[in-house]
Amino acid sequence: MSIKAVIFDLDGTITKPYFDFDAIREEMGLDRNSGPVLEIMEKMTDQQRRKAEKILNYHEQKAVVESELNAGAKETLSALSSAGIHVGVLTRNRRKNAFAIAEKHSLQFDAVVGREDGPVKPNAFGVMHLCRQFGIKPQETLLVGDYLFDLLCAKAAGAVAVLLTNHEQYDKFVEHADFCIENISRILDIIESKK
């Protein structure tokens, strides 16, 4: 089945990895190994959550300002748009930060789903939402990311899971990927092979 859309994770995929979630957890007064930040925040009291959100928002704003694109990201997004393939972004970050990254680096996203839009990855919500928006099936979609939640989200939705292997921990996630790529530009080869 030919590919009609590519949905990208943001941090670590379109941009170079930035967040140190161990440090963010410690700043929130949590154990470094206490689990995913957003899921922990759901269990906090209102007061704890407000404090945690302030810390997270600070780090997310800083990430936008200091963001750098991964090699091949801009050219790949441009090539996808030129080929008539939808470009979506699915992030556990806020939607406005994805658009700020797009503006800073002169990127074009057709649609963005952030954490305020519904259940976050690894839930299939974001992929299903974007597919409905694009008028396509999940099977016609690549989900490209650098972390386990991206791959689990793709699988839950029935999309093709592509792992960007640009970091030390990627080998822990390989078993969940349909394709592994070292550079984002290799997406174009995957799309060509599925025509």
Backbone as JSON Lines, residues from 0, in Angstrom:
{"i":0,"aa":"M","n":[0.85,-1.18,0.0],"ca":[0.0,0.0,0.0],"c":[0.89,1.25,0.0]}
{"i":1,"aa":"S","n":[0.61,2.2,-0.88],"ca":[1.47,3.37,-0.98],"c":[1.27,4.3,0.22]}
{"i":2,"aa":"I","n":[2.32,5.05,0.53],"ca":[2.33,5.95,1.7],"c":[1.8,7.32,1.29]}
{"i":3,"aa":"K","n":[0.81,7.8,2.03],"ca":[0.19,9.09,1.72],"c":[0.46,10.15,2.79]}
{"i":4,"aa":"A","n":[1.01,9.73,3.93],"ca":[1.33,10.69,5.0],"c":[2.51,10.18,5.82]}
{"i":5,"aa":"V","n":[3.29,11.13,6.32],"ca":[4.34,10.81,7.29],"c":[4.09,11.67,8.52]}
{"i":6,"aa":"I","n":[3.97,10.99,9.65],"ca":[3.77,11.66,10.94],"c":[5.09,11.58,11.71]}
{"i":7,"aa":"F","n":[5.57,12.73,12.13],"ca":[6.85,12.8,12.83],"c":[6.67,13.12,14.31]}
{"i":8,"aa":"D","n":[7.51,12.49,15.12],"ca":[7.75,12.96,16.48],"c":[8.55,14.26,16.33]}
{"i":9,"aa":"L","n":[8.6,15.05,17.38],"ca":[9.3,16.34,17.29],"c":[10.72,16.25,17.85]}
{"i":10,"aa":"D","n":[10.87,16.25,19.19],"ca":[12.2,16.24,19.8],"c":[12.9,14.91,19.55]}
{"i":11,"aa":"G","n":[14.11,14.98,19.05],"ca":[14.9,13.78,18.77],"c":[14.66,13.23,17.38]}
{"i":12,"aa":"T","n":[13.64,13.72,16.7],"ca":[13.31,13.22,15.36],"c":[13.48,14.34,14.34]}
{"i":13,"aa":"I","n":[12.63,15.35,14.39],"ca":[12.83,16.52,13.52],"c":[13.99,17.36,14.06]}
{"i":14,"aa":"T","n":[13.99,17.56,15.38],"ca":[15.1,18.3,16.0],"c":[16.04,17.33,16.71]}
{"i":15,"aa":"K","n":[17.26,17.79,16.94],"ca":[18.24,16.98,17.67],"c":[17.73,16.76,19.09]}
{"i":16,"aa":"P","n":[18.02,15.59,19.68],"ca":[17.55,15.31,21.05],"c":[18.0,16.43,21.99]}
{"i":17,"aa":"Y","n":[17.07,16.87,22.83],"ca":[17.38,18.0,23.71],"c":[17.06,17.72,25.17]}
{"i":18,"aa":"F","n":[15.9,17.16,25.43],"ca":[15.43,17.06,26.81],"c":[16.2,16.04,27.64]}
{"i":19,"aa":"D","n":[16.52,16.44,28.87],"ca":[17.08,15.54,29.87],"c":[15.97,15.3,30.9]}
{"i":20,"aa":"F","n":[15.17,14.28,30.64],"ca":[14.01,14.05,31.5],"c":[14.39,13.62,32.92]}
{"i":21,"aa":"D","n":[15.58,13.02,33.09],"ca":[16.04,12.7,34.45],"c":[16.21,13.99,35.25]}
{"i":22,"aa":"A","n":[16.83,14.99,34.63],"ca":[17.05,16.28,35.31],"c":[15.72,16.99,35.56]}
{"i":23,"aa":"I","n":[14.79,16.9,34.6],"ca":[13.48,17.54,34.76],"c":[12.72,16.89,35.92]}
{"i":24,"aa":"R","n":[12.77,15.54,35.99],"ca":[12.11,14.84,37.1],"c":[12.69,15.28,38.44]}
{"i":25,"aa":"E","n":[14.03,15.37,38.52],"ca":[14.67,15.79,39.76],"c":[14.25,17.21,40.15]}
{"i":26,"aa":"E","n":[14.17,18.1,39.16],"ca":[13.76,19.48,39.43],"c":[12.32,19.52,39.96]}
{"i":27,"aa":"M","n":[11.5,18.55,39.53],"ca":[10.12,18.46,40.01],"c":[10.03,17.78,41.38]}
{"i":28,"aa":"G","n":[11.18,17.32,41.89],"ca":[11.2,16.65,43.19],"c":[10.86,15.17,43.09]}
{"i":29,"aa":"L","n":[11.05,14.61,41.91],"ca":[10.73,13.19,41.67],"c":[12.01,12.38,41.56]}
{"i":30,"aa":"D","n":[11.86,11.08,41.72],"ca":[12.99,10.17,41.49],"c":[13.31,10.15,40.0]}
{"i":31,"aa":"R","n":[14.59,10.05,39.67],"ca":[15.03,10.04,38.26],"c":[14.37,8.91,37.47]}
{"i":32,"aa":"N","n":[14.09,7.81,38.15],"ca":[13.54,6.63,37.48],"c":[12.05,6.44,37.73]}
{"i":33,"aa":"S","n":[11.33,7.53,38.0],"ca":[9.93,7.39,38.4],"c":[8.97,7.24,37.22]}
{"i":34,"aa":"G","n":[9.48,7.29,35.99],"ca":[8.62,7.04,34.83],"c":[8.38,8.28,33.99]}
{"i":35,"aa":"P","n":[7.53,8.15,32.96],"ca":[7.25,9.26,32.05],"c":[6.61,10.45,32.77]}
{"i":36,"aa":"V","n":[7.14,11.65,32.5],"ca":[6.74,12.86,33.2],"c":[5.24,13.15,33.11]}
{"i":37,"aa":"L","n":[4.66,13.07,31.91],"ca":[3.24,13.43,31.77],"c":[2.34,12.48,32.56]}
{"i":38,"aa":"E","n":[2.69,11.21,32.56],"ca":[1.89,10.23,33.31],"c":[2.02,10.45,34.81]}
{"i":39,"aa":"I","n":[3.2,10.84,35.29],"ca":[3.38,11.13,36.72],"c":[2.56,12.36,37.1]}
{"i":40,"aa":"M","n":[2.57,13.37,36.23],"ca":[1.86,14.62,36.52],"c":[0.35,14.4,36.67]}
{"i":41,"aa":"E","n":[-0.19,13.41,35.96],"ca":[-1.63,13.11,36.06],"c":[-2.02,12.68,37.47]}
{"i":42,"aa":"K","n":[-1.07,12.11,38.22],"ca":[-1.35,11.59,39.56],"c":[-1.07,12.6,40.66]}
{"i":43,"aa":"M","n":[-0.6,13.79,40.28],"ca":[-0.24,14.82,41.26],"c":[-1.47,15.57,41.76]}
{"i":44,"aa":"T","n":[-1.31,16.21,42.92],"ca":[-2.34,17.13,43.39],"c":[-2.31,18.36,42.47]}
{"i":45,"aa":"D","n":[-3.34,19.18,42.53],"ca":[-3.4,20.39,41.69],"c":[-2.19,21.28,41.91]}
{"i":46,"aa":"Q","n":[-1.82,21.45,43.17],"ca":[-0.68,22.32,43.51],"c":[0.62,21.73,42.95]}
{"i":47,"aa":"Q","n":[0.83,20.43,43.14],"ca":[2.03,19.78,42.61],"c":[2.07,19.88,41.09]}
{"i":48,"aa":"R","n":[0.9,19.68,40.45],"ca":[0.84,19.72,38.99],"c":[1.18,21.1,38.45]}
{"i":49,"aa":"R","n":[0.66,22.14,39.1],"ca":[0.96,23.51,38.66],"c":[2.46,23.78,38.7]}
{"i":50,"aa":"K","n":[3.1,23.35,39.79],"ca":[4.55,23.54,39.93],"c":[5.29,22.74,38.84]}
{"i":51,"aa":"A","n":[4.87,21.5,38.63],"ca":[5.51,20.64,37.63],"c":[5.32,21.19,36.22]}
{"i":52,"aa":"E","n":[4.11,21.7,35.94],"ca":[3.85,22.28,34.62],"c":[4.72,23.49,34.35]}
{"i":53,"aa":"K","n":[4.93,24.3,35.38],"ca":[5.79,25.48,35.25],"c":[7.21,25.05,34.89]}
{"i":54,"aa":"I","n":[7.71,24.03,35.55],"ca":[9.07,23.5,35.27],"c":[9.13,22.94,33.85]}
{"i":55,"aa":"L","n":[8.14,22.13,33.49],"ca":[8.12,21.52,32.16],"c":[8.01,22.59,31.07]}
{"i":56,"aa":"N","n":[7.13,23.57,31.26],"ca":[6.97,24.65,30.27],"c":[8.27,25.43,30.08]}
{"i":57,"aa":"Y","n":[9.0,25.67,31.17],"ca":[10.28,26.36,31.09],"c":[11.25,25.59,30.19]}
{"i":58,"aa":"H","n":[11.35,24.28,30.43],"ca":[12.28,23.45,29.65],"c":[11.83,23.34,28.19]}
{"i":59,"aa":"E","n":[10.53,23.29,27.96],"ca":[10.03,23.21,26.59],"c":[10.3,24.51,25.82]}
{"i":60,"aa":"Q","n":[10.13,25.65,26.49],"ca":[10.43,26.94,25.84],"c":[11.91,27.03,25.49]}
{"i":61,"aa":"K","n":[12.74,26.61,26.44],"ca":[14.2,26.62,26.23],"c":[14.57,25.71,25.06]}
{"i":62,"aa":"A","n":[13.89,24.58,24.95],"ca":[14.15,23.63,23.86],"c":[13.84,24.24,22.5]}
{"i":63,"aa":"V","n":[12.78,25.05,22.44],"ca":[12.43,25.73,21.18],"c":[13.55,26.69,20.79]}
{"i":64,"aa":"V","n":[13.95,27.53,21.75],"ca":[14.97,28.55,21.5],"c":[16.29,27.93,21.06]}
{"i":65,"aa":"E","n":[16.66,26.84,21.72],"ca":[17.97,26.22,21.45],"c":[17.9,25.09,20.42]}
{"i":66,"aa":"S","n":[16.74,24.88,19.82],"ca":[16.56,23.74,18.92],"c":[17.45,23.81,17.69]}
{"i":67,"aa":"E","n":[17.91,22.62,17.28],"ca":[18.66,22.45,16.04],"c":[18.02,21.29,15.29]}
{"i":68,"aa":"L","n":[17.96,21.4,13.97],"ca":[17.36,20.32,13.18],"c":[18.3,19.14,13.07]}
{"i":69,"aa":"N","n":[17.74,17.94,13.04],"ca":[18.51,16.75,12.71],"c":[18.93,16.83,11.25]}
{"i":70,"aa":"A","n":[20.04,16.19,10.93],"ca":[20.54,16.17,9.56],"c":[19.47,15.64,8.61]}
{"i":71,"aa":"G","n":[19.25,16.36,7.53],"ca":[18.32,15.92,6.5],"c":[16.85,16.24,6.76]}
{"i":72,"aa":"A","n":[16.53,16.8,7.93],"ca":[15.12,17.02,8.29],"c":[14.44,18.02,7.34]}
{"i":73,"aa":"K","n":[15.04,19.17,7.14],"ca":[14.4,20.21,6.33],"c":[14.2,19.73,4.89]}
{"i":74,"aa":"E","n":[15.24,19.12,4.32],"ca":[15.18,18.64,2.94],"c":[14.14,17.53,2.78]}
{"i":75,"aa":"T","n":[14.04,16.67,3.78],"ca":[13.09,15.56,3.72],"c":[11.65,16.06,3.79]}
{"i":76,"aa":"L","n":[11.37,16.99,4.7],"ca":[10.03,17.56,4.81],"c":[9.64,18.26,3.51]}
{"i":77,"aa":"S","n":[10.59,18.96,2.93],"ca":[10.33,19.66,1.67],"c":[10.04,18.66,0.54]}
{"i":78,"aa":"A","n":[10.82,17.58,0.49],"ca":[10.62,16.55,-0.54],"c":[9.25,15.88,-0.39]}
{"i":79,"aa":"L","n":[8.84,15.62,0.84],"ca":[7.53,15.01,1.08],"c":[6.41,15.93,0.6]}
{"i":80,"aa":"S","n":[6.5,17.2,0.95],"ca":[5.48,18.17,0.51],"c":[5.43,18.25,-1.01]}
{"i":81,"aa":"S","n":[6.6,18.29,-1.64],"ca":[6.66,18.36,-3.11],"c":[6.03,17.13,-3.76]}
{"i":82,"aa":"A","n":[6.12,15.99,-3.08],"ca":[5.57,14.73,-3.6],"c":[4.07,14.59,-3.28]}
{"i":83,"aa":"G","n":[3.5,15.58,-2.61],"ca":[2.07,15.53,-2.27],"c":[1.76,14.62,-1.09]}
{"i":84,"aa":"I","n":[2.78,14.34,-0.27],"ca":[2.59,13.49,0.91],"c":[2.37,14.39,2.12]}
{"i":85,"aa":"H","n":[1.29,14.11,2.87],"ca":[0.97,14.92,4.05],"c":[2.08,14.8,5.09]}
{"i":86,"aa":"V","n":[2.38,15.92,5.76],"ca":[3.36,15.94,6.83],"c":[2.66,16.33,8.13]}
{"i":87,"aa":"G","n":[2.62,15.39,9.07],"ca":[2.02,15.65,10.37],"c":[3.06,15.59,11.46]}
{"i":88,"aa":"V","n":[2.77,16.23,12.58],"ca":[3.62,16.14,13.77],"c":[2.74,15.67,14.93]}
{"i":89,"aa":"L","n":[3.25,14.66,15.63],"ca":[2.57,14.11,16.8],"c":[3.55,14.17,17.96]}
{"i":90,"aa":"T","n":[3.28,15.02,18.92],"ca":[4.23,15.25,20.0],"c":[3.55,15.2,21.37]}
{"i":91,"aa":"R","n":[4.32,14.81,22.36],"ca":[3.86,14.89,23.76],"c":[4.11,16.31,24.29]}
{"i":92,"aa":"N","n":[4.67,17.15,23.47],"ca":[4.89,18.56,23.77],"c":[3.58,19.32,23.49]}
{"i":93,"aa":"R","n":[3.58,20.61,23.7],"ca":[2.4,21.42,23.36],"c":[2.42,21.77,21.88]}
{"i":94,"aa":"R","n":[1.25,21.88,21.29],"ca":[1.11,22.19,19.86],"c":[1.85,23.48,19.5]}
{"i":95,"aa":"K","n":[1.7,24.52,20.34],"ca":[2.32,25.81,20.02],"c":[3.85,25.72,19.91]}
{"i":96,"aa":"N","n":[4.45,24.8,20.66],"ca":[5.9,24.63,20.58],"c":[6.31,23.99,19.25]}
{"i":97,"aa":"A","n":[5.48,23.1,18.74],"ca":[5.75,22.51,17.42],"c":[5.7,23.59,16.34]}
{"i":98,"aa":"F","n":[4.69,24.47,16.43],"ca":[4.59,25.55,15.44],"c":[5.74,26.55,15.59]}
{"i":99,"aa":"A","n":[6.22,26.75,16.84],"ca":[7.37,27.64,17.06],"c":[8.63,27.06,16.43]}
{"i":100,"aa":"I","n":[8.8,25.74,16.52],"ca":[9.93,25.06,15.86],"c":[9.82,25.24,14.35]}
{"i":101,"aa":"A","n":[8.61,25.05,13.81],"ca":[8.38,25.2,12.37],"c":[8.76,26.61,11.92]}
{"i":102,"aa":"E","n":[8.31,27.59,12.7],"ca":[8.61,28.99,12.33],"c":[10.1,29.29,12.41]}
{"i":103,"aa":"K","n":[10.74,28.84,13.48],"ca":[12.17,29.1,13.67],"c":[13.01,28.53,12.53]}
{"i":104,"aa":"H","n":[12.64,27.33,12.07],"ca":[13.47,26.64,11.07],"c":[12.85,26.65,9.66]}
{"i":105,"aa":"S","n":[11.82,27.46,9.47],"ca":[11.14,27.57,8.16],"c":[10.68,26.21,7.64]}
{"i":106,"aa":"L","n":[9.96,25.48,8.49],"ca":[9.41,24.17,8.13],"c":[7.91,24.31,7.89]}
{"i":107,"aa":"Q","n":[7.36,23.38,7.11],"ca":[5.92,23.38,6.85],"c":[5.31,22.08,7.34]}
{"i":108,"aa":"F","n":[4.4,22.17,8.33],"ca":[3.64,21.01,8.81],"c":[2.2,21.18,8.33]}
{"i":109,"aa":"D","n":[1.6,20.11,7.83],"ca":[0.2,20.17,7.41],"c":[-0.75,20.14,8.61]}
{"i":110,"aa":"A","n":[-0.33,19.47,9.67],"ca":[-1.16,19.37,10.88],"c":[-0.28,18.96,12.06]}
{"i":111,"aa":"V","n":[-0.69,19.39,13.25],"ca":[0.05,19.06,14.47],"c":[-0.94,18.6,15.53]}
{"i":112,"aa":"V","n":[-0.6,17.53,16.22],"ca":[-1.35,17.08,17.4],"c":[-0.39,17.14,18.59]}
{"i":113,"aa":"G","n":[-0.78,17.95,19.59],"ca":[0.0,18.08,20.81],"c":[-0.72,17.44,21.98]}
{"i":114,"aa":"R","n":[-0.12,17.54,23.15],"ca":[-0.68,16.84,24.32],"c":[-2.03,17.39,24.76]}
{"i":115,"aa":"E","n":[-2.32,18.65,24.39],"ca":[-3.6,19.22,24.8],"c":[-4.76,18.73,23.94]}
{"i":116,"aa":"D","n":[-4.47,18.02,22.86],"ca":[-5.5,17.59,21.91],"c":[-6.19,16.28,22.29]}
{"i":117,"aa":"G","n":[-5.57,15.48,23.15],"ca":[-6.15,14.2,23.51],"c":[-5.1,13.3,24.13]}
{"i":118,"aa":"P","n":[-5.41,12.02,24.32],"ca":[-4.46,11.1,24.94],"c":[-3.12,11.1,24.18]}
{"i":119,"aa":"V","n":[-2.02,11.11,24.93],"ca":[-0.68,11.19,24.32],"c":[-0.15,9.82,23.92]}
{"i":120,"aa":"K","n":[0.9,9.84,23.09],"ca":[1.59,8.59,22.74],"c":[2.02,7.9,24.03]}
{"i":121,"aa":"P","n":[1.88,6.59,24.14],"ca":[1.69,5.61,23.08],"c":[0.25,5.34,22.65]}
{"i":122,"aa":"N","n":[-0.72,6.09,23.17],"ca":[-2.1,5.93,22.73],"c":[-2.2,6.23,21.23]}
{"i":123,"aa":"A","n":[-3.05,5.51,20.53],"ca":[-3.19,5.65,19.07],"c":[-3.95,6.92,18.66]}
{"i":124,"aa":"F","n":[-4.48,7.65,19.63],"ca":[-5.34,8.8,19.34],"c":[-4.76,9.75,18.28]}
{"i":125,"aa":"G","n":[-3.52,10.18,18.47],"ca":[-2.92,11.18,17.59],"c":[-2.82,10.72,16.15]}
{"i":126,"aa":"V","n":[-2.43,9.47,15.94],"ca":[-2.33,8.94,14.57],"c":[-3.72,8.89,13.94]}
{"i":127,"aa":"M","n":[-4.69,8.38,14.69],"ca":[-6.05,8.27,14.16],"c":[-6.62,9.65,13.83]}
{"i":128,"aa":"H","n":[-6.37,10.61,14.69],"ca":[-6.84,11.98,14.51],"c":[-6.24,12.58,13.22]}
{"i":129,"aa":"L","n":[-4.93,12.42,13.04],"ca":[-4.27,12.97,11.85],"c":[-4.72,12.26,10.58]}
{"i":130,"aa":"C","n":[-4.89,10.95,10.66],"ca":[-5.36,10.2,9.48],"c":[-6.76,10.67,9.06]}
{"i":131,"aa":"R","n":[-7.63,10.89,10.04],"ca":[-8.97,11.41,9.71],"c":[-8.86,12.79,9.06]}
{"i":132,"aa":"Q","n":[-7.98,13.61,9.6],"ca":[-7.8,14.96,9.07],"c":[-7.28,14.91,7.62]}
{"i":133,"aa":"F","n":[-6.39,13.97,7.34],"ca":[-5.81,13.84,6.0],"c":[-6.69,13.02,5.06]}
{"i":134,"aa":"G","n":[-7.72,12.34,5.61],"ca":[-8.6,11.51,4.8],"c":[-7.93,10.26,4.27]}
{"i":135,"aa":"I","n":[-7.08,9.66,5.12],"ca":[-6.35,8.45,4.72],"c":[-6.44,7.39,5.81]}
{"i":136,"aa":"K","n":[-5.94,6.18,5.49],"ca":[-5.93,5.07,6.45],"c":[-4.59,5.04,7.19]}
{"i":137,"aa":"P","n":[-4.57,4.54,8.43],"ca":[-3.29,4.41,9.15],"c":[-2.27,3.56,8.38]}
{"i":138,"aa":"Q","n":[-2.74,2.55,7.65],"ca":[-1.82,1.68,6.88],"c":[-1.08,2.44,5.78]}
{"i":139,"aa":"E","n":[-1.59,3.63,5.43],"ca":[-0.96,4.47,4.41],"c":[-0.05,5.53,5.03]}
{"i":140,"aa":"T","n":[0.3,5.3,6.31],"ca":[1.0,6.31,7.09],"c":[2.27,5.74,7.72]}
{"i":141,"aa":"L","n":[3.35,6.51,7.64],"ca":[4.56,6.2,8.4],"c":[4.54,7.06,9.66]}
{"i":142,"aa":"L","n":[4.86,6.47,10.8],"ca":[5.1,7.25,12.01],"c":[6.58,7.13,12.32]}
{"i":143,"aa":"V","n":[7.29,8.26,12.31],"ca":[8.74,8.28,12.48],"c":[9.08,8.88,13.83]}
{"i":144,"aa":"G","n":[9.82,8.13,14.64],"ca":[10.21,8.64,15.95],"c":[11.48,7.98,16.45]}
{"i":145,"aa":"D","n":[11.94,8.45,17.59],"ca":[13.21,7.96,18.15],"c":[13.02,7.2,19.46]}
{"i":146,"aa":"Y","n":[11.76,7.0,19.88],"ca":[11.52,6.43,21.2],"c":[10.44,5.35,21.14]}
{"i":147,"aa":"L","n":[10.4,4.52,22.15],"ca":[9.46,3.41,22.24],"c":[8.01,3.86,22.07]}
{"i":148,"aa":"F","n":[7.62,4.98,22.69],"ca":[6.22,5.42,22.62],"c":[5.78,5.71,21.18]}
{"i":149,"aa":"D","n":[6.71,6.19,20.35],"ca":[6.38,6.45,18.94],"c":[6.02,5.14,18.24]}
{"i":150,"aa":"L","n":[6.82,4.12,18.49],"ca":[6.62,2.82,17.83],"c":[5.35,2.13,18.33]}
{"i":151,"aa":"L","n":[5.13,2.18,19.63],"ca":[3.92,1.56,20.2],"c":[2.67,2.27,19.71]}
{"i":152,"aa":"C","n":[2.75,3.58,19.56],"ca":[1.64,4.37,19.04],"c":[1.33,3.96,17.6]}
{"i":153,"aa":"A","n":[2.37,3.83,16.78],"ca":[2.2,3.42,15.38],"c":[1.53,2.05,15.32]}
{"i":154,"aa":"K","n":[2.03,1.12,16.11],"ca":[1.48,-0.25,16.12],"c":[0.02,-0.25,16.56]}
{"i":155,"aa":"A","n":[-0.29,0.52,17.61],"ca":[-1.66,0.57,18.14],"c":[-2.63,1.1,17.09]}
{"i":156,"aa":"A","n":[-2.14,2.0,16.23],"ca":[-3.01,2.61,15.22],"c":[-3.03,1.83,13.91]}
{"i":157,"aa":"G","n":[-2.08,0.92,13.72],"ca":[-2.0,0.2,12.45],"c":[-1.16,0.91,11.41]}
{"i":158,"aa":"A","n":[-0.34,1.88,11.86],"ca":[0.57,2.59,10.95],"c":[1.91,1.87,10.88]}
{"i":159,"aa":"V","n":[2.75,2.31,9.94],"ca":[4.09,1.73,9.78],"c":[5.04,2.44,10.75]}
{"i":160,"aa":"A","n":[5.71,1.67,11.62],"ca":[6.59,2.22,12.66],"c":[8.02,2.32,12.17]}
{"i":161,"aa":"V","n":[8.56,3.56,12.17],"ca":[9.93,3.8,11.71],"c":[10.74,4.38,12.86]}
{"i":162,"aa":"L","n":[11.82,3.7,13.22],"ca":[12.69,4.13,14.32],"c":[13.91,4.85,13.78]}
{"i":163,"aa":"L","n":[14.11,6.08,14.26],"ca":[15.32,6.84,13.94],"c":[16.37,6.43,14.96]}
{"i":164,"aa":"T","n":[17.47,5.84,14.48],"ca":[18.48,5.25,15.38],"c":[19.63,6.23,15.62]}
{"i":165,"aa":"N","n":[19.3,7.44,16.02],"ca":[20.31,8.49,16.18],"c":[20.74,8.7,17.63]}
{"i":166,"aa":"H","n":[20.55,7.67,18.46],"ca":[20.9,7.8,19.87],"c":[21.31,6.45,20.42]}
{"i":167,"aa":"E","n":[21.9,6.47,21.62],"ca":[22.49,5.27,22.21],"c":[21.49,4.19,22.59]}
{"i":168,"aa":"Q","n":[20.26,4.56,22.93],"ca":[19.31,3.59,23.46],"c":[18.43,2.93,22.4]}
{"i":169,"aa":"Y","n":[18.65,3.26,21.13],"ca":[17.72,2.79,20.09],"c":[17.58,1.28,20.06]}
{"i":170,"aa":"D","n":[18.67,0.54,20.4],"ca":[18.61,-0.93,20.31],"c":[17.58,-1.54,21.26]}
{"i":171,"aa":"K","n":[17.14,-0.78,22.28],"ca":[16.11,-1.27,23.2],"c":[14.73,-1.29,22.53]}
{"i":172,"aa":"F","n":[14.59,-0.54,21.42],"ca":[13.28,-0.36,20.8],"c":[13.14,-1.05,19.44]}
{"i":173,"aa":"V","n":[14.24,-1.56,18.9],"ca":[14.27,-2.1,17.54],"c":[13.18,-3.13,17.27]}
{"i":174,"aa":"E","n":[12.92,-3.99,18.25],"ca":[11.96,-5.07,18.05],"c":[10.55,-4.57,17.72]}
{"i":175,"aa":"H","n":[10.27,-3.3,18.04],"ca":[8.93,-2.73,17.8],"c":[8.85,-1.97,16.48]}
{"i":176,"aa":"A","n":[9.97,-1.88,15.76],"ca":[10.01,-1.08,14.53],"c":[9.82,-1.93,13.29]}
{"i":177,"aa":"D","n":[9.11,-1.37,12.3],"ca":[9.03,-2.01,10.99],"c":[10.26,-1.68,10.15]}
{"i":178,"aa":"F","n":[10.79,-0.47,10.36],"ca":[12.01,-0.02,9.67],"c":[12.87,0.73,10.67]}
{"i":179,"aa":"C","n":[14.2,0.64,10.49],"ca":[15.15,1.42,11.28],"c":[15.98,2.26,10.3]}
{"i":180,"aa":"I","n":[16.12,3.54,10.6],"ca":[16.89,4.43,9.73],"c":[17.85,5.26,10.58]}
{"i":181,"aa":"E","n":[19.03,5.56,10.01],"ca":[20.01,6.37,10.73],"c":[19.83,7.85,10.42]}
{"i":182,"aa":"N","n":[19.25,8.15,9.26],"ca":[19.05,9.53,8.84],"c":[17.62,9.68,8.36]}
{"i":183,"aa":"I","n":[17.0,10.78,8.71],"ca":[15.6,11.02,8.39],"c":[15.32,10.95,6.89]}
{"i":184,"aa":"S","n":[16.31,11.26,6.08],"ca":[16.13,11.26,4.62],"c":[15.82,9.86,4.07]}
{"i":185,"aa":"R","n":[16.14,8.83,4.83],"ca":[15.89,7.45,4.38],"c":[14.39,7.14,4.3]}
{"i":186,"aa":"I","n":[13.58,8.0,4.88],"ca":[12.12,7.86,4.77],"c":[11.72,7.8,3.3]}
{"i":187,"aa":"L","n":[12.4,8.6,2.5],"ca":[12.07,8.68,1.07],"c":[12.28,7.33,0.39]}
{"i":188,"aa":"D","n":[13.3,6.59,0.82],"ca":[13.57,5.23,0.28],"c":[12.45,4.27,0.68]}
{"i":189,"aa":"I","n":[11.99,4.38,1.93],"ca":[10.9,3.51,2.41],"c":[9.64,3.78,1.58]}
{"i":190,"aa":"I","n":[9.34,5.04,1.38],"ca":[8.14,5.41,0.59],"c":[8.25,4.87,-0.83]}
{"i":191,"aa":"E","n":[9.42,4.98,-1.41],"ca":[9.65,4.48,-2.79],"c":[9.43,2.97,-2.84]}
{"i":192,"aa":"S","n":[9.9,2.27,-1.81],"ca":[9.8,0.79,-1.79],"c":[8.36,0.32,-1.62]}
{"i":193,"aa":"K","n":[7.47,1.2,-1.13],"ca":[6.08,0.81,-0.89],"c":[5.15,1.22,-2.03]}
{"i":194,"aa":"K","n":[5.69,1.78,-3.1],"ca":[4.83,2.2,-4.23],"c":[4.28,0.99,-4.97]}
